[in-house]
């Protein structure tokens, strides 16, 4: 099998959530102000004058009359390039992708055809990813497999908790294209992270037996990637994880509680059938362990 390794390069452009842009246009008085143009990592100086917004130090400007003609969405994220404002969204593969700002959170989530790729109810996307890494107990020196890269938050968080190397798999290049504009994804550009572009069901076959200390399996909902919930794929996960290694499998809350309960039961049963021991269940996933023989 030929593997495609994706070379991730962050764009490092000026980005701003719609709600902040609307405040600048409609609420900020003329003069100098400090705002974040990288979704919370730092503060930059802008100046609002009679007919435009000047982004000091970046050689960028936006004309107010042009912005007022646009339909700015509060929860969209926009990039500023050469005097133009563009929503970070695209159509491809019959899907609509959008980087989505979450109220009271700095890190955005990714929305694909209306489905959020992180939990956002009473939790921020970055904290959602941290919770998965903490639950799995990733520690110094761990070799980690991250199934379904998305915006890369779990891969990045794994490194911060001490992982020596993370291999991560993403099937959709459009997702990585959107991520390249996201300041919170910029840390994917690391010699400790390797991104494989392809279907995880097939890519996993290239890894040797018993090599990963930890696996984060964070698939899309079942209706979008049923093969990643199959007994056959769980066999593959079991093969590549070390004896004593642990797997976190995100399940989420697809539909009504009874549907979620049935989904979790099916996942747990199939994981047990291939040899995993279930060591913990949460309201959004399960942690399983490969026994030591």
Helices and strands as residue ranges (DSSP letters): E 4-6, E 14-17, H 18-26, E 31-35, E 44-48, E 52-55, E 60-63, H 64-68, E 77-81, E 84-87, E 89-92, E 95-100, E 109-112, E 115-116, H 125-136, E 143-147, H 153-160, E 165-170, H 173-179, G 183-188, E 193-197, H 200-203, G 204-206, E 212-217, G 226-229, H 231-240, E 241-250, H 257-274, E 276-281, E 285-290
